[in-house]
Amino acid sequence: MFKNLGLISFLSCITLMTFAQKNADKEKIIASIQGKEADYAKIAHQIWGYAEPGYLEVKSSALLQEELKNAGFDVKAGVAEIPTAFVASYGSGEPVIGILAEYDALPGLSNVDEPEQKALISGAAGHGCGHNLFGTASVAAAIAVKDWLKSSGAKGTIRLYGCPAEEGGSGKVYMVRAGLFNDVSAVLHWHPGNENSAGIYPWLANKNAKFRFYGIASHASAAPEKGRSALDAVESMDYMVNMMREHIPSDTRIHYVITHGGEAPNVVPAFAEVYYYVRNPQMQTVKEIWERVVKAAEGAAMGTGTRMEYEVIGGVYNMLPNLTLSKVMDNNLRIVNGFTYTESERQFAEKIQATFAGNSKPIPFDEATAKVKPFRVSTDAGGASSDVGDVSWTVPTAGIITATFVPGSSGHSWQNVAAAGTSIGTKGMIVAAKTIALSAYDLFKNPELVKKANAELVDKRGADFKYDAMLGNRKPALDYRK
């Protein structure tokens, strides 16, 4: 009965030693990121100040590349025919763990890093989605993992993907299409938000395009019969699409903005342009509705005697969740945990919350920032889309959100821009960096997790799945923000 006690005791000692070593490694990784918080905060604020829109992130991309080169990464710039995209690698062999970094800003959202709506530069872009934090935290995580790989002599490759133009430009789609993720074992990412959570949300598939109508200019009063209004065509298309809303699945979102409507009221517009998005939780539904939107555009051109052409700007898959990886990230997010506001941060946040429309009961700060939300798998896609979706259908992918914004803030808002330029944003960013680094460590140390995550991917997407980009074979829309 007792003859195996010696062996059991020996194995228990080995287990305890392994556990202790793992904890020591994780503590070092956390400490290495924490020790550079001031440096990473400076980088994040520099990118916040650059506020460069999609495919125009020249300075932001160069800054992150420089940081990675200085840390010993091999950096390849201009990948997938995108000047501001890059891949930075360290190590060799498998597993290959990828980390996604974004750094594009949103047009027209420039704001000071104060709790008031005031443009830093009138009409300029701003980081209303916090991608200045996103890119910096991901780079911080990659460097911390690289330092551990180097010091431990562990096998494997850490790879940071510099991904431009997430906001409507579908930068990652071109990178997936170019095969840059073909040899990757797993991908980790994060996103700025109002809380700390590793919960699974499927997100929406999305396709978007600019519809351009060409008419005939004439004097709008003296010779209106000689003109054919391109603006009439845009308005006719908009009317038909708006009527169509009654006859599409209720979980569909269609939105548009008229980007060009003419030059002067007394000139019949010879050119007009409207920019459309179609979203739905299912890719096939997006494709079907998109065909109807195109027919509305064709009908508008026919009815107004104009000519129409359209340019697909972006198109992304819905997110394919990976429970295996998400649980790894949830576990590590709970190790890192959240943070609390200082008194000055609390005062800043209270002033921000006071600007929320109809918010009579502000969300408690500590409830959002100091705690981690219970892990849950949601079937509600919400309203968001991301080109991370395409990555998730190609390689096992999981992400988290952390509390970088004042609780209750709306996405793509001046309030987010303000918070992303402060220590509130930086604190949430550091939580994300630590969590990603620890999760990558777990994947390097436990090959079975990687195998399980890949088996889950194949099971969910089907063994016969073949990737086909929603935006077709077009080249990157490098001028879509110009």
Summary of the structure (lengths in Angstrom):
residues: 482
radius of gyration: 24.5
end to end distance: 77.8
largest distance: 107.5
contacts: 1740
relative contact order: 0.18
helix: 44%
strand: 19%
